[in-house]
Amino acid sequence: MAKKKTSTESNPKKNKNDLPVGVVGSGSFATAIVKMLVENCKVVHWCVRNEYVKGAIEQRGHNPTYLTAVNFNLKNLKLTTDINELVSACEVVVLATPSIYLSDTMEKMTCGCTDKIFVSAIKGIIPKVNDVVAHYLRDEFKIGFRNQAVIAGPCHAEEVAMERLSYLTVATVEEEVSTKLVNIFNSDFIKMHSSKDLLGNEYSAILKNIFAIGAGIASGLGYGDNFTAVFVSNAIREMETFLEAIYEAPRDVNESAYLGDLLVTAYSLFSRNRNLGNLIGKGYTVKSAIQSMNMVAEGYYAADSIYKTSKEKGLKLPIVDTIYSILYEGKNAEKQFKKLTAKLD
């Protein structure tokens, strides 16, 4: 069987979109998003972390650190390290940095931005404001929900690199914005769906990372597939409870943007949150587990915020409570999971 190519060189038979689009971030998912976009866009603006990354891509045609097998035709890219240069040039800006770095990146932005479409591919809480990206953009930069979108769904960067079929949901309140984004992301290996549940999709993407840490802890402790199935079925119910308390909207948590993303993050070996939990379950301290990983596990930072929000709203979320107690209160994982087993059904 022929090996699947990972080059993103343009297909001469395909008419590409002129929409000015840019990506902020140079990690694995940012690189995967650039790969998605060059399928449909003539040029993708790409704001990377520093001059070393920029120079390495310009010289080698691929990200020097993440998804190194993905080779880009440099004619399709316009690289920069200046977010103002990118935002000024683009109509659509995709934010794909880890949540803990977003505020540092955005605070460098001095150009006008309220007429741009900002798309969050970030599945985490912004620590500086202890809030989701949608609220952060609205409150700090006056970017209204009508000019925002969220990318959600089960989509590991590693599988995008291999062009394995993946499904994404773009959530936005504006039909025109949704149409634009579906057109520039849809391809032979990316299938797009649309949703109006902007906040629900963003919060679900955050919650699934916390639950995936729990699934990893269970694996590290020696629990099997039977337990994990029960754990995940309880987790989706906790997700629904939280989403209904935060933002009531017509939604079906069994759709791929919610349940599908939870499943892949809880089970996949590509999942950094599951891997973090697995290390903790095997006996690593939380600090040493985090330090041993070369990528950010968003669920760790999100657990603190989600736990506190659930307590403010009087919600009963035993899985969230258990993960928080292990990550932030130093509780023993084995003992906490033994207690959790009595609360699951």
Secondary structure, DSSP 8 states (H G I E B T S, - for coil): ------B----TTS--B---EEEE--SHHHHHHHHHHHTTBS-EEEE-SSHHHHHHHHHHSS-SSSSTT-B--GGGEEEES-HHHHHHH-SEEEE-S-HHHHHHHHTT--S--TTSEEEE---S-BTTTTB-HHHHHHHHH---GGGEEEEESS--HHHHHTT--EEEEEE-S-HHHHHHHHHHH--SSEEEEEES-HHHHHHHHHHHHHHHHHHHHHHHHT--HHHHHHHHHHHHHHHHHHHHHH---S--TTSIIIIIHHHHHHH-TT-HHHHHHHHHHTT--HHHHHHT-SS--HHHHHHHHHHHHHHHTT---HHHHHHHHHHHS---HHHHHHHHHTT--
